[in-house]
């Protein structure tokens, strides 16, 4: 396989915002671009239905609680469900 370089011109703000989204999913922009090309070839279309769903209030609250839990230093594994529930009540 011979590799080639693709140059894309876009506004700095757009690049930064796109990089933040890619990073959120654990990717860099090069990886996302390669995946986009591969999907385009595989599906024989231009797949532009890439979106990040907005979590509802309940999900946002659960994510905050999970972040707080892990930041608290509590263990992430428990021997029993009762041990886990007891740690949440502390």
C-alpha positions as CSV (number, residue, x, y, z in Angstrom):
1,X,0.0,0.0,0.0
2,X,1.4,3.4,-1.0
3,X,0.4,6.2,1.4
4,X,-0.4,9.7,0.2
5,X,-0.9,13.0,2.0
6,X,-4.1,15.0,1.8
7,X,-4.1,18.7,2.6
8,X,-7.3,20.3,3.8
9,X,-7.8,24.0,4.2
10,X,-10.3,25.1,6.8
11,X,-10.8,27.8,9.4
12,X,-8.7,27.4,12.6
13,X,-11.8,27.5,14.8
14,X,-13.5,24.7,12.7
15,X,-10.3,22.6,13.0
16,X,-10.1,23.1,16.8
17,X,-13.8,22.3,17.3
18,X,-13.5,19.1,15.1
19,X,-10.3,18.1,17.0
20,X,-12.2,18.4,20.3
21,X,-15.0,16.2,19.1
22,X,-12.5,13.6,17.7
23,X,-10.6,13.7,21.0
24,X,-13.8,13.2,23.0
25,X,-14.2,9.8,21.1
26,X,-10.5,9.0,21.5
27,X,-9.4,9.8,18.0
28,X,-7.2,12.3,16.2
29,X,-8.3,14.2,13.1
30,X,-6.1,12.0,10.8
31,X,-7.8,8.8,12.1
32,X,-11.2,10.3,11.6
33,X,-10.4,11.4,8.1
34,X,-9.1,7.9,7.2
35,X,-12.2,6.4,8.7
36,X,-14.4,8.7,6.7
37,X,-12.7,7.8,3.4
38,X,-13.0,4.1,4.3
39,X,-16.7,4.4,5.0
40,X,-17.2,6.4,1.8
41,X,-15.5,3.6,-0.2
42,X,-17.4,0.8,1.7
43,X,-20.8,2.4,1.4
44,X,-20.2,4.0,-2.0
45,X,-21.8,7.2,-0.8
46,X,-20.8,10.3,1.1
47,X,-21.7,9.5,4.8
48,X,-22.4,12.8,6.5
49,X,-24.7,11.6,9.2
50,X,-22.1,11.9,12.0
51,X,-23.5,13.5,15.1
52,X,-23.0,13.5,18.8
53,X,-26.3,13.1,20.6
54,X,-27.0,15.5,23.4
55,X,-27.6,13.6,26.6
56,X,-30.8,14.4,28.5
57,X,-30.8,15.9,32.0
58,X,-31.0,12.5,33.7
59,X,-27.9,11.2,31.7
60,X,-26.0,14.4,32.5
61,X,-26.7,14.0,36.2
62,X,-25.6,10.3,36.0
63,X,-22.4,11.3,34.3
64,X,-21.7,14.0,37.0
65,X,-22.3,11.4,39.7
66,X,-20.0,8.9,38.0
67,X,-17.3,11.6,37.7
68,X,-17.7,12.5,41.4
69,X,-17.6,8.8,42.4
70,X,-14.3,8.1,40.6
71,X,-12.8,11.4,41.8
72,X,-13.7,10.4,45.4
73,X,-11.1,7.6,45.4
74,X,-13.7,4.9,46.2
75,X,-12.8,1.5,44.8
76,X,-14.3,0.7,41.4
77,X,-14.8,-3.0,42.2
78,X,-16.7,-4.6,45.1
79,X,-17.1,-8.1,46.3
80,X,-20.9,-7.8,46.7
81,X,-23.7,-5.5,45.5
82,X,-24.3,-4.7,49.2
83,X,-20.7,-3.5,49.5
84,X,-21.2,-1.2,46.5
85,X,-24.4,0.3,47.8
86,X,-22.9,0.8,51.2
87,X,-20.0,2.7,49.6
88,X,-22.5,5.0,47.9
89,X,-24.2,5.8,51.2
90,X,-21.0,6.9,52.9
